[in-house]
């Protein structure tokens, strides 16, 4: 099945094809009826590549951890707690990568992509705001498995913008969202008001694992991870807010904490699969940044629905999550924690790319703007 070939026909038919294709990828080859997904290195990967996102001046994502970086004095305690499941029936939860759900589908826009005016933000700021001319491809499908989060990201490289949505939905010919905003592709991927694509003020596109990186065997940026034990009362840079639930009585990390895999670990002696080795090396060189609260230690791959064919290893097509517990996450080190950030004022920094947002309700939500279809 070729999702990107859905360019002909009505909008409704294109969206239905995209949805069915995405379901087939999640369910695996038995439902897809298209044979086994291609192996990791079999042919080109056709779809978005965001490995270069947020590489601007001052961005932490592409900065390696210094060899002599200070380790937090409570590092061992934090890591022990990190490895405990939030479910009392499961004292330990395997670290995973979210692949076929509970992650972020990413699509690319061009000059022909339809534009929409989207009103959002009323849950956070009185009156909300409207972003005009937001590009959303006809085949775009938000993540439907993330407990209603409905994450969606659109890369507009011509405008230099990352558009991101929370609780995005296409309904009766219009797009709606509980939250929408944009940030520069070459910026830092951080929303200073805390209103990012994730509840920590970080972009939903930051720190993803991209299939092109796994195929090349190299990840040149920090990864974003989720923990069950995020502090509800603290966040440190680069995070600007917290979505955590843990109080100070538990050794939970503040949002924004950066960890690295102990550099003394001999990765080549662990017997890892190629993709696990690539991830482990990145965790040693760049580390991972706490950007979300979840039920277990989780990394995030770019959602596969926007690729021509399933772009990850065949075994990653069999489940929502890919296990990576062969990587010794109990050997992670918490870098010295910066001073906590002040609670954001919740006055949104709107669309820091090319367009001005309109405060208040403005035009109707999700109405289609000047499409060049």
C-alpha positions as CSV (number, residue, x, y, z in Angstrom):
1,X,0.0,0.0,0.0
2,X,1.3,3.4,-1.0
3,X,0.1,6.1,1.3
4,X,1.8,9.0,-0.4
5,X,0.1,8.0,-3.7
6,X,-3.3,9.2,-2.4
7,X,-3.1,12.5,-4.3
8,X,-6.1,11.9,-6.6
9,X,-9.8,12.0,-5.9
10,X,-11.8,13.8,-3.3
11,X,-10.5,15.0,0.1
12,X,-12.7,12.5,1.8
13,X,-11.3,9.6,-0.3
14,X,-7.7,10.7,0.4
15,X,-8.3,11.0,4.1
16,X,-10.0,7.5,4.2
17,X,-7.1,6.0,2.3
18,X,-4.6,7.6,4.7
19,X,-6.5,6.3,7.7
20,X,-6.8,2.8,6.4
21,X,-3.1,2.7,5.5
22,X,-2.1,3.9,8.9
23,X,-4.2,1.2,10.6
24,X,-2.6,-1.4,8.3
25,X,0.9,-0.3,9.3
26,X,0.0,-0.5,13.0
27,X,-1.6,-3.9,12.7
28,X,1.3,-5.4,10.7
29,X,1.5,-7.4,7.5
30,X,-1.4,-9.8,8.3
31,X,-3.9,-6.9,8.1
32,X,-2.1,-4.9,5.5
33,X,-2.2,-7.6,2.9
34,X,0.8,-6.1,1.3
35,X,3.5,-8.6,2.3
36,X,6.2,-8.1,4.8
37,X,7.3,-4.6,5.5
38,X,10.7,-3.8,3.8
39,X,13.8,-4.5,5.8
40,X,15.7,-1.6,7.4
41,X,18.2,-1.0,4.5
42,X,16.0,-2.2,1.6
43,X,15.7,0.8,-0.8
44,X,15.2,4.5,-0.1
45,X,13.1,5.8,2.7
46,X,10.5,8.1,1.2
47,X,9.0,10.5,3.8
48,X,10.0,13.3,6.2
49,X,13.5,13.5,7.7
50,X,13.7,15.9,10.6
51,X,17.2,15.0,11.9
52,X,18.3,18.6,11.3
53,X,15.4,20.2,13.3
54,X,16.3,22.7,16.0
55,X,20.0,23.1,15.3
56,X,20.0,26.9,15.8
57,X,22.3,28.8,18.0
58,X,21.8,28.0,21.7
59,X,19.8,24.8,21.0
60,X,20.7,21.9,23.2
61,X,19.5,19.2,20.9
62,X,22.6,19.0,18.7
63,X,25.1,19.7,21.4
64,X,27.1,16.7,22.6
65,X,27.4,16.1,26.3
66,X,30.8,17.4,27.4
67,X,33.2,14.6,28.3
68,X,33.7,16.1,31.8
69,X,30.0,17.0,32.4
70,X,29.1,17.1,36.1
71,X,26.8,14.4,37.4
72,X,24.0,15.2,39.8
73,X,24.7,13.9,43.3
74,X,21.4,12.1,43.3
75,X,21.9,10.5,39.9
76,X,21.8,6.9,41.1
77,X,18.6,7.5,43.1
78,X,16.9,9.2,40.2
79,X,17.8,6.3,37.8
80,X,16.5,3.7,40.2
81,X,13.2,5.4,40.4
82,X,13.1,5.9,36.6
83,X,13.2,2.1,36.1
84,X,10.2,1.5,38.3
85,X,6.8,1.2,36.6
86,X,3.9,3.5,37.6
87,X,1.8,0.3,37.7
88,X,2.1,-1.4,41.1
89,X,1.5,-4.8,39.5
90,X,4.6,-4.4,37.4
91,X,7.5,-3.3,39.5
92,X,9.7,-2.9,36.4
93,X,8.7,-1.8,32.9
94,X,10.8,-2.4,29.9
95,X,12.1,0.7,28.2
96,X,10.5,1.1,24.8
97,X,10.3,3.2,21.6
98,X,6.8,4.3,20.7
99,X,6.4,3.6,17.0
100,X,2.9,2.7,15.8
101,X,1.0,4.9,18.1
102,X,1.4,7.1,21.2
103,X,3.9,9.2,19.2
104,X,4.0,12.0,16.6
105,X,3.0,11.7,12.9
106,X,5.0,14.2,10.9
107,X,4.1,15.4,7.4
108,X,5.8,17.8,4.9
109,X,4.1,20.8,3.3
110,X,4.9,22.5,0.1
111,X,3.5,25.4,-2.0
112,X,0.5,23.3,-3.1
113,X,-0.5,22.2,0.4
114,X,-3.9,23.4,1.5
115,X,-3.9,26.2,4.1
116,X,-6.4,26.5,7.0
117,X,-7.2,29.1,9.6
118,X,-7.3,27.3,13.0
119,X,-8.5,28.8,16.2
120,X,-7.2,27.2,19.4
121,X,-5.9,27.9,22.8
122,X,-9.1,28.6,24.6
123,X,-8.3,26.0,27.2
124,X,-5.2,28.0,28.3
125,X,-5.7,31.6,27.4
126,X,-8.9,33.6,27.5
127,X,-10.2,34.2,24.0
128,X,-7.7,31.9,22.4
129,X,-5.9,32.7,19.2
130,X,-6.2,32.0,15.5
131,X,-3.3,31.0,13.2
132,X,-4.0,31.8,9.6
133,X,-2.7,29.9,6.6
134,X,-1.6,26.8,8.4
135,X,-0.5,24.2,5.9
136,X,-2.0,20.7,6.4
137,X,-1.6,18.0,3.7
138,X,-4.8,16.2,2.7
139,X,-3.3,12.9,3.8
140,X,-2.4,14.0,7.3
141,X,-3.8,11.9,10.1
142,X,-3.2,12.8,13.8
143,X,-2.1,10.1,16.2
144,X,-5.3,8.5,17.4
145,X,-3.9,6.3,20.1
146,X,-2.3,8.8,22.5
147,X,-5.2,9.0,25.0
148,X,-6.9,11.7,23.0
149,X,-3.7,13.8,22.6
150,X,-4.0,13.8,18.8
151,X,-0.5,15.0,18.1
152,X,0.3,16.1,14.6
153,X,3.3,18.0,13.2
154,X,3.7,19.6,9.7
155,X,7.2,20.7,8.5
156,X,7.1,23.7,6.1
157,X,10.7,24.1,5.0
158,X,9.9,27.0,2.6
159,X,8.5,29.1,5.5
160,X,11.0,27.6,8.0
161,X,8.3,26.6,10.3
162,X,7.3,23.6,12.4
163,X,3.6,23.6,12.9
164,X,2.3,21.4,15.7
165,X,-1.1,20.5,17.0
166,X,-2.6,18.9,20.1
167,X,-5.9,17.2,19.9
168,X,-6.0,17.8,16.2
169,X,-9.1,16.4,14.4
170,X,-10.5,16.7,10.9
171,X,-14.3,16.9,11.0
172,X,-16.8,17.7,8.3
173,X,-14.3,19.3,6.1
174,X,-12.6,21.5,8.7
175,X,-9.5,21.1,11.0
176,X,-9.8,21.7,14.7
177,X,-7.3,21.6,17.5
178,X,-7.1,22.1,21.2
179,X,-3.8,23.8,20.6
180,X,-1.8,24.9,17.6
181,X,1.3,26.9,17.2
182,X,4.5,27.2,15.2
183,X,8.2,27.5,16.0
184,X,11.2,28.0,13.7
185,X,12.8,24.9,12.2
186,X,16.3,26.4,12.9
187,X,15.4,27.5,16.4
188,X,15.7,25.7,19.8
189,X,12.4,23.8,19.8
190,X,11.4,25.4,23.0
191,X,8.2,27.4,23.8
192,X,9.1,30.0,26.5
193,X,5.5,30.2,27.7
194,X,5.3,26.5,28.4
195,X,2.7,26.0,25.6
196,X,4.6,23.6,23.4
197,X,3.5,20.6,21.5
198,X,4.2,18.7,24.8
199,X,3.2,19.8,28.2
200,X,6.8,20.6,29.1
201,X,7.1,23.5,26.6
202,X,9.1,21.4,24.2
203,X,8.2,20.9,20.6
204,X,6.5,17.6,19.7
205,X,9.0,17.3,16.8
206,X,12.1,17.6,19.1
207,X,14.2,14.6,20.0
208,X,12.4,12.1,17.7
209,X,14.1,9.0,16.2
210,X,13.9,9.3,12.4
211,X,14.0,6.2,10.2
212,X,16.8,7.7,8.0
213,X,19.0,7.9,11.1
214,X,18.5,4.3,11.9
215,X,19.2,3.3,8.3
216,X,22.4,5.3,8.4
217,X,23.4,4.0,11.8
218,X,23.9,7.5,13.3
219,X,21.8,9.9,15.4
220,X,23.3,13.3,15.8
221,X,21.0,14.9,18.4
222,X,19.6,14.3,21.9
223,X,16.5,12.2,22.2
224,X,13.3,13.1,24.0
225,X,12.0,10.6,26.6
226,X,9.1,10.2,28.9
227,X,9.1,9.0,32.5
228,X,6.3,7.9,34.9
229,X,8.0,10.0,37.6
230,X,8.2,13.6,36.4
231,X,8.0,16.2,39.2
232,X,4.8,18.2,39.1
233,X,6.3,21.2,40.8
234,X,9.6,21.7,39.0
235,X,11.1,22.1,35.5
236,X,14.6,22.9,34.4
237,X,15.9,24.2,31.1
238,X,15.3,23.4,28.3
239,X,11.8,22.6,29.6
240,X,9.7,25.6,30.5
241,X,6.8,23.8,32.3
242,X,5.9,20.4,33.7
243,X,3.2,17.9,33.0
244,X,4.4,15.7,35.9
245,X,2.4,14.1,38.7
246,X,5.1,13.2,41.2
247,X,5.6,15.1,44.4
248,X,8.9,15.9,46.2
249,X,8.5,12.7,48.3
250,X,9.5,10.6,45.3
251,X,12.8,10.8,43.5
252,X,11.2,12.0,40.3
253,X,13.1,14.1,37.8
254,X,12.1,17.6,36.8
255,X,11.0,18.1,33.2
256,X,14.0,19.1,31.1
257,X,16.5,16.9,33.0
258,X,19.2,15.5,30.7
259,X,20.6,12.1,31.1
260,X,23.4,10.2,29.3
261,X,24.4,6.6,29.0
262,X,27.6,6.1,31.1
263,X,30.4,6.6,28.6
264,X,32.4,3.7,30.1
265,X,29.8,1.2,28.8
266,X,31.2,-0.8,25.9
267,X,28.3,-0.6,23.6
268,X,29.8,-3.1,21.1
269,X,30.0,-5.8,23.8
270,X,26.2,-5.7,24.5
271,X,25.1,-7.8,21.5
272,X,22.6,-5.1,20.4
273,X,20.6,-5.0,17.2
274,X,21.8,-2.3,14.7
275,X,19.0,0.0,15.6
276,X,19.6,-0.5,19.4
277,X,23.3,0.2,18.9
278,X,22.5,3.4,17.0
279,X,20.3,4.6,19.9
280,X,22.8,3.6,22.6
281,X,25.6,5.5,20.9
282,X,23.4,8.6,20.6
283,X,22.5,8.2,24.3
284,X,26.2,8.2,25.2
285,X,27.1,11.2,23.0
286,X,24.0,13.4,23.2
287,X,21.9,11.9,25.9
288,X,18.1,12.2,26.4
289,X,16.0,15.0,27.7
290,X,12.8,14.5,29.8
291,X,10.0,16.0,27.8
292,X,6.8,14.1,28.8
293,X,5.1,12.0,31.4
294,X,4.1,8.5,30.4
295,X,3.5,5.1,32.0
296,X,7.1,3.9,31.5
297,X,10.5,5.0,30.2
298,X,9.7,5.8,26.5
299,X,11.6,7.2,23.5
300,X,9.7,8.3,20.4
301,X,10.0,7.5,16.7
302,X,8.5,9.6,14.1
303,X,5.1,8.1,13.2
304,X,5.3,5.8,10.2
305,X,2.0,6.7,8.6
306,X,3.5,9.5,6.5
307,X,6.1,7.3,4.8
308,X,5.7,5.6,1.4
309,X,6.3,2.2,3.1
310,X,6.9,1.1,6.6
311,X,10.4,2.7,7.3
312,X,11.6,0.9,10.4
313,X,12.9,-2.6,11.0
314,X,10.3,-5.3,10.2
315,X,10.1,-6.4,13.9
316,X,9.0,-2.8,14.8
317,X,5.8,-3.3,12.7
318,X,4.5,-6.0,15.0
319,X,3.5,-3.9,18.0
320,X,2.8,-0.3,19.1
321,X,6.1,-0.3,21.0
322,X,9.6,-1.6,20.1
323,X,11.5,-3.0,23.1
324,X,15.0,-1.5,23.7
325,X,15.7,-3.0,27.1
326,X,18.9,-4.6,25.9
327,X,20.3,-1.1,26.3
328,X,21.5,-0.8,29.9
329,X,19.3,2.1,31.0
330,X,20.2,1.4,34.6
331,X,23.6,2.8,33.6
332,X,22.2,6.2,32.7
333,X,23.6,9.2,34.5
334,X,21.7,12.3,35.4
335,X,23.6,15.4,34.5
336,X,23.8,18.2,37.1
337,X,20.4,19.8,37.2
338,X,20.1,23.5,36.3
339,X,18.1,25.9,38.6
340,X,14.4,25.4,38.1
341,X,12.6,27.8,35.7
342,X,9.9,30.2,37.0
343,X,6.4,29.2,36.3
344,X,5.4,30.6,32.9
345,X,2.8,33.4,32.7
346,X,0.8,31.6,30.1
347,X,0.8,34.6,27.8
348,X,1.5,32.7,24.5
349,X,4.4,33.5,22.3
350,X,2.5,33.0,19.1
351,X,3.9,31.7,15.8
352,X,7.5,32.7,16.0
353,X,8.0,31.9,12.3
354,X,6.5,34.1,9.6
355,X,2.9,34.9,10.5
356,X,1.1,36.9,13.2
357,X,-1.6,35.1,15.1
358,X,-4.9,36.9,15.7
359,X,-6.0,37.0,19.3
360,X,-9.7,36.2,20.0
361,X,-11.9,33.9,18.0
362,X,-11.2,35.6,14.6
363,X,-12.3,33.5,11.7
364,X,-14.1,30.2,12.1
365,X,-12.0,27.3,13.3
366,X,-10.5,25.1,10.7
367,X,-11.8,27.1,7.8
368,X,-9.9,26.5,4.6
369,X,-7.7,29.4,3.5
370,X,-6.2,30.2,0.1
371,X,-5.5,26.7,-1.2
372,X,-3.5,26.3,-4.3
373,X,-4.8,22.7,-4.9
